[in-house]
Amino acid sequence: MRIGIDVESGERPFQEFVKGALKSIQYFSNIHIYIIGNTNNIKKKFKSINNIPNITLIDAKEVITMNEKPIAALKKKKLSTVSIGIKMLKNKEIDVFFSAGNTGATVVSSVLSLGMIDGIKRPAMATFFPRIGGGETLIIDIGANPDANEKDLYNNAVLGKAYYYLIWNKINPTVGLLNMGAESGKGTLEINKVYKTIENIPGFIGNVEGYNVFNGSVDVVVCNGFIGNSILKIAEATRKYFIYTLKKSLSKDFKISKFEKFILGIFNLSKLYKQKKNIITGMLLPKYYGAAPLLGVNGLVMIGHGSCTSRELINAIELTYKLYSLNFLKKIVDYTKKMLKKY
């Protein structure tokens, strides 16, 4: 698998992404990573990087920042990391492109350069959330299309079912429309129109609420990108809050019993904290936290969240490797075309 990684975009310095890329080839020896960024700066920080056979540096002097307007930035910065990466994907020089930068720029560039699956007008991003009792719930969309109309949300439901089926091998995953109440007729006029549009999709169980994401009662939750992204950001904030709470509870100012002190002395306080931190993080965030595929475009594009760390980049590459091994793009195109034709 050949994956291009934009190391200049996002909220963290390029070193963070390069470290994640270098670590990834230790886990996946048969991948080749094309690091897209300022090669002079990369070689200064990583002296021996040119000697690593699984790494190729691709020079890109321009970067589209988070606050730039996507279309204007793409026109102005034709040699940006995003433009170069998507062009490489289109020309089949790489199999996958990853960027944690300006989501709008990556989405627009992907749509204009790669095109869309027949029948899909606008792309969507999707990610899994862990749920009570095991398994995961898919939320679609989480940021690609903030102002989705009823046709877009119908397509999201189809793409979500296809993605869930391919990852979890569940033939007919259930689908719910995110709303402020489970009863039909709840919510805005737009949501009611969407309900009538997607109610004939196999596996549709009606409206669902926020708690259904975690209680295991539905497999695919459909919403627009504005709401989905808000849910994702709340999950991120919740994780940080619980980690903060855990750290406070294990601090020296927190009263604990003699037995607990004995246990902490055996296992080491810092190790116990790190262990619990990892457990809580895993319980609160999606399994493949770090990136989500841009569904609907004719290419495998992975979009990372802005504060993506080297550890989360490794998670993203793990998901990417799984998707590529499943021949994901061809299968989701076939599944989606069949669903849209039938329903």
C-alpha positions as CSV (number, residue, x, y, z in Angstrom):
1,M,0.0,0.0,0.0
2,R,1.3,3.4,-1.0
3,I,0.0,6.2,1.3
4,G,0.7,9.9,0.9
5,I,0.8,11.9,4.2
6,D,0.4,15.7,4.4
7,V,2.8,16.5,7.2
8,E,2.5,20.3,7.0
9,S,-1.2,20.8,7.6
10,G,-3.1,20.5,10.9
11,E,-2.5,22.1,14.3
12,R,0.7,20.3,15.2
13,P,4.2,20.7,13.8
14,F,5.4,18.5,10.9
15,Q,7.7,16.6,13.2
16,E,4.7,15.0,14.9
17,F,3.4,13.5,11.6
18,V,6.9,12.4,10.5
19,K,7.4,10.6,13.8
20,G,4.1,8.8,13.3
21,A,4.9,7.9,9.8
22,L,8.3,6.4,10.8
23,K,6.7,4.5,13.7
24,S,4.0,3.1,11.3
25,I,6.4,1.3,9.0
26,Q,7.6,-0.7,12.0
27,Y,4.1,-2.0,12.4
28,F,3.3,-2.4,8.7
29,S,6.4,-3.4,6.9
30,N,4.7,-3.7,3.5
31,I,3.5,-0.1,3.2
32,H,5.4,2.7,1.5
33,I,4.8,6.2,2.9
34,Y,5.2,9.4,0.7
35,I,5.8,12.2,3.1
36,I,4.5,15.4,1.5
37,G,5.9,18.6,2.9
38,N,8.9,20.9,3.0
39,T,11.7,18.4,2.3
40,N,14.5,20.8,3.4
41,N,13.0,21.2,6.9
42,I,12.2,17.5,7.2
43,K,15.8,16.4,6.3
44,K,17.2,18.9,8.8
45,K,15.1,17.4,11.6
46,F,15.4,13.8,10.5
47,K,19.0,13.4,9.3
48,S,18.8,9.8,8.1
49,I,15.3,9.8,6.6
50,N,16.6,9.5,3.0
51,N,18.1,6.1,4.0
52,I,14.8,4.5,4.9
53,P,13.6,2.4,2.0
54,N,9.9,2.6,2.9
55,I,9.9,6.4,2.9
56,T,9.9,8.9,0.0
57,L,9.9,12.6,0.4
58,I,7.7,14.8,-1.8
59,D,8.5,18.5,-1.8
60,A,5.6,20.9,-1.2
61,K,6.5,24.5,-0.3
62,E,2.9,25.7,0.1
63,V,0.4,24.9,2.9
64,I,-3.3,25.8,3.1
65,T,-4.0,27.0,6.6
66,M,-7.0,26.2,8.7
67,N,-8.6,29.7,8.3
68,E,-8.3,29.9,4.5
69,K,-11.4,29.6,2.3
70,P,-11.0,26.3,0.4
71,I,-11.8,27.3,-3.2
72,A,-9.7,30.5,-3.1
73,A,-6.8,28.7,-1.4
74,L,-6.8,25.9,-3.9
75,K,-6.7,28.3,-6.8
76,K,-3.9,30.4,-5.2
77,K,-1.8,27.5,-3.9
78,K,-1.5,25.0,-6.6
79,L,1.7,23.6,-5.1
80,S,0.1,23.0,-1.6
81,T,0.4,19.7,0.2
82,V,-3.3,19.0,-0.3
83,S,-3.1,19.8,-4.1
84,I,0.0,17.7,-4.6
85,G,-1.4,14.7,-2.6
86,I,-4.8,14.6,-4.3
87,K,-3.0,14.9,-7.7
88,M,-0.8,12.0,-6.8
89,L,-3.9,10.0,-5.9
90,K,-5.6,10.9,-9.1
91,N,-2.5,9.9,-11.1
92,K,-2.3,6.6,-9.2
93,E,1.1,7.4,-7.8
94,I,-0.3,6.6,-4.4
95,D,-3.2,4.5,-3.2
96,V,-4.4,6.7,-0.3
97,F,-4.0,10.3,0.7
98,F,-4.1,11.5,4.3
99,S,-4.4,15.1,5.6
100,A,-5.2,16.6,9.0
101,G,-5.4,20.1,7.7
102,N,-8.2,22.3,6.3
103,T,-11.1,19.8,5.9
104,G,-12.9,22.0,3.4
105,A,-9.8,22.2,1.1
106,T,-9.3,18.5,1.1
107,V,-13.0,17.9,0.4
108,V,-13.2,20.4,-2.4
109,S,-9.9,19.2,-4.0
110,S,-11.1,15.6,-3.8
111,V,-14.5,16.3,-5.4
112,L,-13.1,18.4,-8.2
113,S,-10.1,16.1,-9.0
114,L,-11.4,12.6,-8.2
115,G,-15.1,13.0,-9.0
116,M,-18.0,11.4,-7.2
117,I,-19.5,7.9,-7.2
118,D,-22.5,7.8,-9.5
119,G,-25.6,9.0,-7.7
120,I,-23.8,10.7,-4.9
121,K,-23.7,14.5,-5.1
122,R,-21.8,15.4,-1.9
123,P,-19.3,13.5,0.1
124,A,-19.5,12.6,3.8
125,M,-17.2,11.6,6.6
126,A,-18.0,8.9,9.1
127,T,-16.5,7.5,12.3
128,F,-17.3,4.8,14.8
129,F,-18.1,5.4,18.5
130,P,-17.7,2.7,21.1
131,R,-20.9,1.6,22.8
132,I,-22.2,-0.1,25.9
133,G,-21.9,-3.9,25.7
134,G,-19.3,-3.9,22.9
135,G,-19.4,-3.1,19.2
136,E,-19.4,0.4,17.7
137,T,-22.0,2.9,16.3
138,L,-21.2,4.8,13.1
139,I,-22.0,8.5,12.8
140,I,-22.3,10.0,9.4
141,D,-21.6,12.9,8.6
142,I,-19.0,14.3,11.0
143,G,-17.9,17.4,9.1
144,A,-17.7,17.1,5.3
145,N,-21.1,18.6,4.5
146,P,-22.5,20.9,7.2
147,D,-25.6,22.0,5.3
148,A,-26.9,18.6,4.0
149,N,-30.4,18.5,2.4
150,E,-32.8,15.5,2.4
151,K,-31.1,13.9,-0.7
152,D,-27.7,14.3,0.9
153,L,-28.9,12.7,4.1
154,Y,-30.5,9.8,2.2
155,N,-27.1,9.3,0.4
156,N,-25.4,9.4,3.8
157,A,-27.6,6.6,5.0
158,V,-26.6,4.5,2.0
159,L,-22.9,5.3,2.4
160,G,-23.1,4.6,6.1
161,K,-24.8,1.2,5.6
162,A,-22.1,0.3,3.0
163,Y,-19.2,1.4,5.3
164,Y,-20.7,-0.4,8.3
165,Y,-21.2,-3.6,6.3
166,L,-17.7,-3.6,5.0
167,I,-16.0,-3.0,8.3
168,W,-18.2,-5.2,10.6
169,N,-19.6,-7.7,8.0
170,K,-23.2,-7.1,9.1
171,I,-25.4,-7.7,6.1
172,N,-28.2,-5.3,7.1
173,P,-27.1,-2.7,9.7
174,T,-29.8,-0.7,11.3
175,V,-30.1,3.0,10.5
176,G,-31.5,5.8,12.6
177,L,-32.0,9.5,11.9
178,L,-30.6,11.8,14.7
179,N,-33.4,13.9,16.1
180,M,-34.5,15.6,19.4
181,G,-37.0,12.8,20.0
182,A,-37.7,9.2,18.9
183,E,-41.3,9.9,17.9
184,S,-42.1,10.5,14.2
185,G,-42.9,14.1,13.5
186,K,-40.3,15.5,16.0
187,G,-37.8,18.0,15.0
188,T,-37.6,20.6,12.2
189,L,-39.6,20.6,8.9
190,E,-36.3,19.6,7.1
191,I,-35.8,16.6,9.4
192,N,-39.4,15.5,8.8
193,K,-38.8,15.6,5.0
194,V,-35.6,13.5,5.5
195,Y,-37.5,11.0,7.6
196,K,-40.0,10.4,4.7
197,T,-37.1,10.2,2.2
198,I,-35.1,7.5,4.0
199,E,-37.9,5.5,5.8
200,N,-37.9,2.9,3.1
201,I,-34.2,2.1,3.4
202,P,-33.8,-1.5,4.7
203,G,-32.9,-1.5,8.4
204,F,-34.3,2.0,9.1
205,I,-35.6,2.1,12.7
206,G,-36.8,5.7,12.7
207,N,-35.6,8.7,14.8
208,V,-32.9,8.2,17.4
209,E,-31.5,10.5,20.0
210,G,-28.0,11.3,21.3
211,Y,-27.9,8.5,23.9
212,N,-28.6,5.9,21.2
213,V,-25.1,6.5,19.9
214,F,-23.8,4.7,23.0
215,N,-26.4,2.3,24.0
216,G,-26.1,-0.1,21.1
217,S,-29.7,0.3,19.8
218,V,-28.6,1.4,16.3
219,D,-25.7,0.8,14.0
220,V,-25.7,3.9,11.7
221,V,-26.7,7.3,12.9
222,V,-27.4,9.8,10.1
223,C,-27.0,13.6,10.6
224,N,-25.6,16.6,8.9
225,G,-21.9,17.5,9.3
226,F,-22.5,20.4,11.6
227,I,-24.2,18.2,14.2
228,G,-21.9,15.2,13.7
229,N,-18.8,17.3,14.1
230,S,-20.2,18.8,17.3
231,I,-20.8,15.3,18.7
232,L,-17.2,14.3,17.9
233,K,-15.8,17.4,19.5
234,I,-17.9,16.8,22.7
235,A,-16.4,13.3,22.8
236,E,-12.9,14.7,22.6
237,A,-13.7,17.2,25.4
238,T,-15.3,14.5,27.5
239,R,-12.2,12.4,27.2
240,K,-10.0,15.3,28.4
241,Y,-12.4,15.9,31.3
242,F,-12.3,12.3,32.5
243,I,-8.5,12.2,32.2
244,Y,-8.3,15.4,34.3
245,T,-10.7,13.9,36.9
246,L,-8.6,10.7,37.0
247,K,-5.4,12.6,37.5
248,K,-6.9,14.7,40.3
249,S,-8.3,11.6,42.0
250,L,-4.8,9.9,42.0
251,S,-3.0,13.0,43.1
252,K,-1.3,13.3,46.5
253,D,-4.0,15.6,47.8
254,F,-6.7,13.0,47.3
255,K,-7.4,10.9,50.4
256,I,-7.0,7.1,49.9
257,S,-7.0,4.1,52.2
258,K,-3.9,2.3,53.4
259,F,-4.7,-0.6,51.2
260,E,-4.9,1.7,48.1
261,K,-1.6,3.3,49.1
262,F,-0.1,-0.2,49.3
263,I,-1.4,-1.1,45.8
264,L,-0.2,2.2,44.4
265,G,3.2,1.6,45.9
266,I,3.5,-1.8,44.2
267,F,2.3,-0.8,40.8
268,N,3.7,2.8,40.7
269,L,1.3,5.7,40.7
270,S,2.3,7.0,37.3
271,K,2.0,3.6,35.6
272,L,-1.5,3.2,37.1
273,Y,-2.5,6.6,35.9
274,K,-1.3,5.9,32.4
275,Q,-3.0,2.5,32.3
276,K,-6.3,4.0,33.4
277,K,-5.9,6.9,31.1
278,N,-5.5,4.5,28.1
279,I,-8.5,2.5,29.2
280,I,-10.7,5.6,29.5
281,T,-9.5,7.0,26.2
282,G,-10.3,3.7,24.5
283,M,-13.8,3.7,26.0
284,L,-14.7,7.3,25.1
285,L,-13.3,7.6,21.6
286,P,-13.7,5.6,18.4
287,K,-11.4,2.6,17.9
288,Y,-9.8,4.2,14.9
289,Y,-9.7,7.7,16.3
290,G,-7.4,9.9,14.3
291,A,-9.0,9.9,10.8
292,A,-12.2,9.2,8.9
293,P,-12.6,8.2,5.2
294,L,-14.2,10.7,2.8
295,L,-17.0,8.6,1.6
296,G,-18.6,9.2,-1.9
297,V,-15.5,10.3,-3.8
298,N,-13.7,8.1,-6.4
299,G,-10.6,7.7,-4.3
300,L,-9.4,6.7,-0.8
301,V,-9.0,10.0,1.0
302,M,-8.5,10.0,4.8
303,I,-9.1,13.2,6.8
304,G,-7.6,13.5,10.2
305,H,-8.7,15.9,12.9
306,G,-6.7,19.0,13.3
307,S,-4.9,18.2,16.6
308,C,-4.0,14.7,15.3
309,T,-1.0,13.3,17.2
310,S,1.7,10.8,16.1
311,R,-0.2,8.1,18.0
312,E,-3.4,9.0,16.3
313,L,-1.7,9.0,12.9
314,I,-0.7,5.4,13.5
315,N,-4.4,4.6,14.3
316,A,-5.3,6.3,11.0
317,I,-2.8,4.2,9.1
318,E,-4.1,1.1,10.8
319,L,-7.6,1.9,9.6
320,T,-6.3,2.8,6.1
321,Y,-4.4,-0.5,5.9
322,K,-7.6,-2.4,6.8
323,L,-9.7,-0.5,4.2
324,Y,-7.1,-1.0,1.5
325,S,-6.8,-4.7,2.3
326,L,-10.6,-5.0,2.0
327,N,-10.5,-3.5,-1.5
328,F,-12.7,-0.9,0.1
329,L,-13.2,1.6,-2.7
330,K,-14.4,-0.9,-5.3
331,K,-16.7,-2.6,-2.8
332,I,-18.3,0.6,-1.5
333,V,-18.9,1.8,-5.1
334,D,-20.6,-1.5,-6.0
335,Y,-22.6,-1.6,-2.8
336,T,-23.7,2.1,-3.1
337,K,-24.7,1.8,-6.8
338,K,-26.8,-1.3,-6.0
339,M,-28.5,0.4,-3.1
340,L,-29.3,3.6,-5.0
341,K,-30.6,1.7,-8.0
342,K,-32.8,-0.5,-5.8
343,Y,-34.2,2.1,-3.5
